[in-house]
Amino acid sequence: MSMPMWIGRLSQAQLDDACPRNGEVQAIVDEVTARVTAQGGYANATQLGTKIHVEIARIINEMHDSNFVAELILADLTITER
């Protein structure tokens, strides 16, 4: 049995209703993206994106808030620092 699914843009009000912490998440994403991009040390856009995701997950998971957990990443995250 398949469930109906809607795919499309949400208004800010809909996003706020669905995820009251979206502003907090966006602030973390913006800060991490700026910092990791400025640090350099990545070979390509894929590696940059992975570094950003790993850092966001670290920050969120270090909050130890069971209602605020980063997504589970199943890929090999071996990143060599330069």
MIGULUM-852707 format. One record per atom (N, C-alpha, C): atom name; residue number from 1; residue in one letter; y, x, z. Coordinates in steps of 0.1 Angstrom, whole numbers. Atoms other than C-alpha are relative to their C-alpha. Example, Ala and Ser with C-alpha at 12.3 -4.5 7.8 and 13.67 -1.06 7.14 Angstrom:
+------+-----+-----+-------+-------+-------+
! atom !   n ! res !     v !     u !     w !
+------+-----+-----+-------+-------+-------+
!    N !   1 !   A !   -12 !     9 !     0 !
!   CA !   1 !   A !   -45 !   123 !    78 !
!    C !   1 !   A !    12 !     9 !     0 !
!    N !   2 !   S !   -11 !    -9 !     0 !
!   CA !   2 !   S !   -11 !   137 !    71 !
!    C !   2 !   S !    11 !    -8 !     8 !
+------+-----+-----+-------+-------+-------+
This chain:
+------+-----+-----+-------+-------+-------+
! atom !   n ! res !     v !     u !     w !
+------+-----+-----+-------+-------+-------+
!    N !   1 !   M !   -12 !     8 !     0 !
!   CA !   1 !   M !     0 !     0 !     0 !
!    C !   1 !   M !    12 !     9 !     0 !
!    N !   2 !   S !   -12 !    -8 !     1 !
!   CA !   2 !   S !    33 !    15 !   -10 !
!    C !   2 !   S !    12 !    -7 !     7 !
!    N !   3 !   M !   -11 !     6 !    -7 !
!   CA !   3 !   M !    65 !     9 !     9 !
!    C !   3 !   M !    12 !     1 !   -10 !
!    N !   4 !   P !   -12 !    -1 !     8 !
!   CA !   4 !   P !    97 !     0 !    -9 !
!    C !   4 !   P !    10 !    11 !     4 !
!    N !   5 !   M !    -9 !   -11 !    -3 !
!   CA !   5 !   M !   122 !    28 !   -11 !
!    C !   5 !   M !    13 !    -1 !    -8 !
!    N !   6 !   W !   -12 !     0 !     7 !
!   CA !   6 !   W !   158 !    29 !   -19 !
!    C !   6 !   W !     5 !    15 !     0 !
!    N !   7 !   I !    -5 !   -13 !     1 !
!   CA !   7 !   I !   173 !    61 !   -32 !
!    C !   7 !   I !    14 !    -1 !    -6 !
!    N !   8 !   G !   -14 !     1 !     5 !
!   CA !   8 !   G !   211 !    65 !   -36 !
!    C !   8 !   G !     9 !     6 !    11 !
!    N !   9 !   R !   -10 !    -5 !   -10 !
!   CA !   9 !   R !   243 !    75 !   -18 !
!    C !   9 !   R !     2 !   -10 !    11 !
!    N !  10 !   L !    -4 !     8 !   -11 !
!   CA !  10 !   L !   252 !    63 !    16 !
!    C !  10 !   L !    15 !     1 !     2 !
!    N !  11 !   S !   -14 !    -1 !    -4 !
!   CA !  11 !   S !   286 !    55 !    27 !
!    C !  11 !   S !     1 !     8 !    13 !
!    N !  12 !   Q !    -1 !    -8 !   -13 !
!   CA !  12 !   Q !   300 !    75 !    57 !
!    C !  12 !   Q !    -5 !    -9 !    12 !
!    N !  13 !   A !     4 !     9 !   -11 !
!   CA !  13 !   A !   295 !    44 !    79 !
!    C !  13 !   A !   -16 !    -1 !     1 !
!    N !  14 !   Q !    15 !     1 !     0 !
!   CA !  14 !   Q !   258 !    41 !    68 !
!    C !  14 !   Q !    -6 !    13 !     5 !
!    N !  15 !   L !     6 !   -13 !    -5 !
!   CA !  15 !   L !   252 !    78 !    74 !
!    C !  15 !   L !     2 !     1 !    15 !
!    N !  16 !   D !    -2 !     0 !   -15 !
!   CA !  16 !   D !   268 !    75 !   109 !
!    C !  16 !   D !   -10 !    -9 !     7 !
!    N !  17 !   D !    10 !     9 !    -6 !
!   CA !  17 !   D !   245 !    45 !   116 !
!    C !  17 !   D !   -14 !     7 !     0 !
!    N !  18 !   A !    14 !    -6 !     1 !
!   CA !  18 !   A !   214 !    64 !   104 !
!    C !  18 !   A !    -1 !    12 !     8 !
!    N !  19 !   C !     1 !   -13 !    -7 !
!   CA !  19 !   C !   223 !    97 !   120 !
!    C !  19 !   C !    13 !     2 !     7 !
!    N !  20 !   P !   -13 !    -1 !    -7 !
!   CA !  20 !   P !   250 !    96 !   147 !
!    C !  20 !   P !     4 !    15 !     2 !
!    N !  21 !   R !    -3 !   -15 !    -2 !
!   CA !  21 !   R !   248 !   135 !   150 !
!    C !  21 !   R !     3 !     7 !   -13 !
!    N !  22 !   N !    -2 !    -7 !    13 !
!   CA !  22 !   N !   255 !   141 !   113 !
!    C !  22 !   N !    12 !     9 !     0 !
!    N !  23 !   G !   -11 !    -9 !    -1 !
!   CA !  23 !   G !   289 !   156 !   121 !
!    C !  23 !   G !    -3 !    13 !     6 !
!    N !  24 !   E !     5 !   -12 !    -7 !
!   CA !  24 !   E !   273 !   180 !   145 !
!    C !  24 !   E !    -8 !     9 !   -10 !
!    N !  25 !   V !     9 !    -7 !     9 !
!   CA !  25 !   V !   247 !   189 !   119 !
!    C !  25 !   V !     9 !     7 !   -11 !
!    N !  26 !   Q !    -9 !    -5 !    10 !
!   CA !  26 !   Q !   274 !   194 !    92 !
!    C !  26 !   Q !     7 !    12 !     5 !
!    N !  27 !   A !    -8 !   -11 !    -6 !
!   CA !  27 !   A !   294 !   217 !   115 !
!    C !  27 !   A !    -9 !    12 !     1 !
!    N !  28 !   I !     9 !   -12 !    -1 !
!   CA !  28 !   I !   263 !   239 !   121 !
!    C !  28 !   I !    -3 !     5 !   -14 !
!    N !  29 !   V !     2 !    -5 !    13 !
!   CA !  29 !   V !   255 !   240 !    84 !
!    C !  29 !   V !    11 !     7 !    -6 !
!    N !  30 !   D !   -12 !    -7 !     6 !
!   CA !  30 !   D !   290 !   249 !    74 !
!    C !  30 !   D !     2 !    14 !     6 !
!    N !  31 !   E !    -1 !   -13 !    -7 !
!   CA !  31 !   E !   292 !   277 !   100 !
!    C !  31 !   E !   -10 !    10 !    -4 !
!    N !  32 !   V !    11 !    -9 !     4 !
!   CA !  32 !   V !   258 !   292 !    92 !
!    C !  32 !   V !     1 !     4 !   -14 !
!    N !  33 !   T !    -1 !    -3 !    14 !
!   CA !  33 !   T !   264 !   290 !    55 !
!    C !  33 !   T !    11 !    11 !    -3 !
!    N !  34 !   A !   -11 !    -9 !     2 !
!   CA !  34 !   A !   297 !   308 !    57 !
!    C !  34 !   A !    -4 !    14 !     6 !
!    N !  35 !   R !     4 !   -13 !    -6 !
!   CA !  35 !   R !   283 !   335 !    81 !
!    C !  35 !   R !   -10 !     7 !    -8 !
!    N !  36 !   V !    11 !    -7 !     7 !
!   CA !  36 !   V !   251 !   342 !    63 !
!    C !  36 !   V !     4 !     5 !   -14 !
!    N !  37 !   T !    -5 !    -4 !    13 !
!   CA !  37 !   T !   268 !   343 !    29 !
!    C !  37 !   T !     9 !    12 !     1 !
!    N !  38 !   A !    -9 !   -12 !    -2 !
!   CA !  38 !   A !   294 !   367 !    42 !
!    C !  38 !   A !    -8 !    13 !     3 !
!    N !  39 !   Q !     8 !   -12 !    -5 !
!   CA !  39 !   Q !   267 !   390 !    57 !
!    C !  39 !   Q !    -6 !     6 !   -12 !
!    N !  40 !   G !     8 !    -5 !    11 !
!   CA !  40 !   G !   250 !   394 !    23 !
!    C !  40 !   G !   -14 !     4 !     4 !
!    N !  41 !   G !    14 !    -5 !    -4 !
!   CA !  41 !   G !   217 !   412 !    23 !
!    C !  41 !   G !   -11 !    -9 !    -6 !
!    N !  42 !   Y !    10 !     9 !     5 !
!   CA !  42 !   Y !   199 !   386 !     2 !
!    C !  42 !   Y !    -1 !     4 !   -15 !
!    N !  43 !   A !     3 !    -4 !    14 !
!   CA !  43 !   A !   183 !   393 !   -33 !
!    C !  43 !   A !     4 !   -10 !   -10 !
!    N !  44 !   N !    -3 !    11 !     9 !
!   CA !  44 !   N !   189 !   359 !   -48 !
!    C !  44 !   N !     3 !   -13 !     7 !
!    N !  45 !   A !    -4 !    13 !    -6 !
!   CA !  45 !   A !   199 !   323 !   -42 !
!    C !  45 !   A !   -11 !    -6 !     8 !
!    N !  46 !   T !    11 !     6 !    -8 !
!   CA !  46 !   T !   164 !   313 !   -30 !
!    C !  46 !   T !    -1 !     7 !    14 !
!    N !  47 !   Q !     1 !    -7 !   -13 !
!   CA !  47 !   Q !   164 !   340 !    -3 !
!    C !  47 !   Q !    12 !    -3 !     8 !
!    N !  48 !   L !   -12 !     5 !    -8 !
!   CA !  48 !   L !   200 !   330 !     7 !
!    C !  48 !   L !    -3 !   -13 !     6 !
!    N !  49 !   G !     3 !    13 !    -5 !
!   CA !  49 !   G !   189 !   294 !    10 !
!    C !  49 !   G !   -10 !     0 !    12 !
!    N !  50 !   T !    10 !    -1 !   -11 !
!   CA !  50 !   T !   159 !   304 !    31 !
!    C !  50 !   T !     6 !     5 !    13 !
!    N !  51 !   K !    -7 !    -5 !   -12 !
!   CA !  51 !   K !   180 !   325 !    54 !
!    C !  51 !   K !     8 !   -10 !     7 !
!    N !  52 !   I !    -8 !    10 !    -6 !
!   CA !  52 !   I !   204 !   297 !    59 !
!    C !  52 !   I !    -8 !   -10 !     7 !
!    N !  53 !   H !     8 !    10 !    -7 !
!   CA !  53 !   H !   177 !   272 !    67 !
!    C !  53 !   H !    -7 !     5 !    12 !
!    N !  54 !   V !     7 !    -6 !   -12 !
!   CA !  54 !   V !   159 !   295 !    91 !
!    C !  54 !   V !    10 !     1 !    11 !
!    N !  55 !   E !   -10 !    -2 !   -10 !
!   CA !  55 !   E !   192 !   302 !   110 !
!    C !  55 !   E !     4 !   -14 !     5 !
!    N !  56 !   I !    -3 !    13 !    -4 !
!   CA !  56 !   I !   200 !   265 !   111 !
!    C !  56 !   I !   -11 !    -5 !    10 !
!    N !  57 !   A !    11 !     5 !    -8 !
!   CA !  57 !   A !   166 !   257 !   125 !
!    C !  57 !   A !     0 !     7 !    14 !
!    N !  58 !   R !     0 !    -8 !   -13 !
!   CA !  58 !   R !   169 !   285 !   151 !
!    C !  58 !   R !    11 !    -6 !     9 !
!    N !  59 !   I !   -11 !     6 !    -9 !
!   CA !  59 !   I !   203 !   271 !   164 !
!    C !  59 !   I !    -4 !   -13 !     5 !
!    N !  60 !   I !     4 !    14 !    -5 !
!   CA !  60 !   I !   190 !   235 !   166 !
!    C !  60 !   I !   -11 !     1 !    10 !
!    N !  61 !   N !    11 !    -1 !    -9 !
!   CA !  61 !   N !   157 !   244 !   182 !
!    C !  61 !   N !     3 !     7 !    13 !
!    N !  62 !   E !    -4 !    -6 !   -13 !
!   CA !  62 !   E !   173 !   266 !   208 !
!    C !  62 !   E !     8 !    -9 !     9 !
!    N !  63 !   M !    -6 !    10 !    -8 !
!   CA !  63 !   M !   191 !   235 !   220 !
!    C !  63 !   M !   -10 !    -7 !     9 !
!    N !  64 !   H !    10 !     6 !    -8 !
!   CA !  64 !   H !   158 !   223 !   234 !
!    C !  64 !   H !     2 !   -15 !     3 !
!    N !  65 !   D !    -3 !    14 !    -1 !
!   CA !  65 !   D !   167 !   187 !   227 !
!    C !  65 !   D !   -10 !    -7 !    -8 !
!    N !  66 !   S !    11 !     6 !     7 !
!   CA !  66 !   S !   137 !   166 !   219 !
!    C !  66 !   S !     4 !   -11 !   -10 !
!    N !  67 !   N !    -5 !     9 !    10 !
!   CA !  67 !   N !   159 !   142 !   200 !
!    C !  67 !   N !     8 !     6 !   -11 !
!    N !  68 !   F !    -7 !    -7 !    10 !
!   CA !  68 !   F !   174 !   169 !   178 !
!    C !  68 !   F !    -8 !    12 !    -3 !
!    N !  69 !   V !    10 !   -10 !     4 !
!   CA !  69 !   V !   147 !   190 !   161 !
!    C !  69 !   V !     2 !     3 !   -15 !
!    N !  70 !   A !    -1 !    -4 !    14 !
!   CA !  70 !   A !   149 !   210 !   129 !
!    C !  70 !   A !   -12 !    -3 !    -7 !
!    N !  71 !   E !    12 !     3 !     9 !
!   CA !  71 !   E !   126 !   203 !   100 !
!    C !  71 !   E !   -10 !    11 !     2 !
!    N !  72 !   L !    11 !   -10 !     0 !
!   CA !  72 !   L !    93 !   220 !   100 !
!    C !  72 !   L !    -1 !     7 !   -13 !
!    N !  73 !   I !     1 !    -8 !    13 !
!   CA !  73 !   I !    91 !   248 !    74 !
!    C !  73 !   I !   -14 !     6 !    -1 !
!    N !  74 !   L !    14 !    -4 !     1 !
!   CA !  74 !   L !    57 !   255 !    61 !
!    C !  74 !   L !    -2 !    12 !    -9 !
!    N !  75 !   A !     1 !   -11 !    10 !
!   CA !  75 !   A !    65 !   283 !    36 !
!    C !  75 !   A !    -1 !    13 !     8 !
!    N !  76 !   D !     0 !   -13 !    -6 !
!   CA !  76 !   D !    60 !   320 !    43 !
!    C !  76 !   D !    15 !     4 !     1 !
!    N !  77 !   L !   -14 !    -3 !    -2 !
!   CA !  77 !   L !    93 !   330 !    58 !
!    C !  77 !   L !     2 !    15 !     3 !
!    N !  78 !   T !    -2 !   -15 !    -2 !
!   CA !  78 !   T !    89 !   368 !    57 !
!    C !  78 !   T !    12 !     4 !    -8 !
!    N !  79 !   I !   -12 !    -4 !     7 !
!   CA !  79 !   I !   124 !   380 !    50 !
!    C !  79 !   I !     3 !    14 !     5 !
!    N !  80 !   T !    -2 !   -14 !    -3 !
!   CA !  80 !   T !   131 !   417 !    48 !
!    C !  80 !   T !    15 !     2 !     2 !
!    N !  81 !   E !   -14 !    -3 !    -2 !
!   CA !  81 !   E !   165 !   427 !    63 !
!    C !  81 !   E !     3 !    13 !    -7 !
!    N !  82 !   R !    -4 !   -12 !     6 !
!   CA !  82 !   R !   184 !   453 !    45 !
!    C !  82 !   R !     9 !     8 !     9 !
+------+-----+-----+-------+-------+-------+
